[in-house]
């Protein structure tokens, strides 16, 4: 038998799972992740979690205070605020994730291409991105919403998602381009070129894996931005339309008129928005500290 | 240096031209027709003869080919004429002018608040990195990024109403006419917008100081026996401030974004509100002018920042 192995009293340090390491090194990030998971569960199982139908109108119980029947009270149509918040998590997460994914992926593709090809291509792309960058996020989103109008597929407004992801493009593009530029100068890229590999292969096999860290960090950070943008646009009446439950929408319209009499109508949806965005920011921040502290968002 | 300024100045032109082209042609793709929106609004949705609509389109110059419209608009703008609002018929410059004072004042107040909060908090957070002070400040500033400014505004009004049975005055009075009435109205929106603003700046201040503290000259200063507080004040602060000033400048240009929603809550008749109204009414000339105004401001702030960098750091000038 292996006597040599037993003779050495040295213990190999146990390698812990990266997830466990993240939890212990970044407690704030882990807390954010827990909130995100709770939100995701609420969104996925909304019909079972929510005590009422979010659309059920009850004119007998309008603007009733928080009570054992309606934990967070009812709105001006007698709809249960808690149920609407739970269903609203669906809207927020769906739009947040899809918009962030679209915006970050498109931005990353443009960024890598811009850095890799350089020269005139880079110059033109940078010029275009500068133009987009000089619009404030919400102003650009409002303009895009106005131009595209509504186009609802499966209960989700596709054009709203596009409007939210367009402002992300230049911001993601800049960060990814900067990372890709540094990678492009690496000797192994020269080696790959000398070996006669195609552009596609060099980009996807040698550059893309190295910009995954900034991409993931941006993706998380921009989910938060997207949730906030959706809330703002819905609040202005340019985003999600009634009767779809949305946190931003819950703060506008009748809520804006009645909130002085029925503060629960706005207090809880606002907490939901803040908590959701807060969780994603916290998680994104910790992810950055953990993966690559030098990246600036 | 002069060559650098000139070169950098010329670089602003393509960006602004791009913004002008983008916003102009994007708006022409809009499904809403400004004439129809305006006339239907007036007549309460009654049928309007085609001839009237056509006449109105001719009056606003919307019947001409797009490129003609664009060049007319652009040429006018170069001469300082921004055209007339398609909705009210008054000049765009006038409509913006009467609202600029209010928005600008809120923006300036929010900036002051942000600077007052960000500089000490960011520095403290960096010096006591990973201590409970740092964690508290970080949570406070990440929360600032998370809380929507319009909701914060509603909560502020709610608190004032509940605890003081008082709400801010609704009509705008100039700071010069009645400073007290003016401040008691505008301090609240400034607070709501400023919180987010200060959060962004605090985070920048923290990471900027942390970065500078790792530089060689800080170690040198420490090694030659400069006491800790002096190292931060004399050596770190000065070098760390530049990126923070940049962020403050750029955020100032983008405050209009925060104002768009906050002015709605506080019932303020400012630039942000004007923008939302213009979009709802498909008021092309107004939207174009406002978007361009913000972009010009943003590009100018960028330009000034680059000049400051170049002035303070000769390496940039000679590259």
Interface residues (C-beta under 8 A of the other chain):
Chain A: X28 X127 X128 X130 X131 X134 X135 X136 X137 X138 X139 X142 X143 X144 X146 X147 X149 X224 X228 X231 X232 X235 X236 X238 X248 X251 X256 X259 X260 X263 X266 X267 X270 X273 X274 X275 X276 X277 X278 X281 X282 X285 X296
Chain B: X14 X15 X18 X19 X22 X23 X26 X27 X29 X30 X31 X32 X135 X138 X139 X142 X143 X145 X146 X147 X148 X150 X151 X154 X155 X157 X158 X161 X207 X253 X254 X256 X257 X258 X260 X261 X264 X265 X275 X276 X279 X282 X287 X290 X291 X294 X295 X298 X299
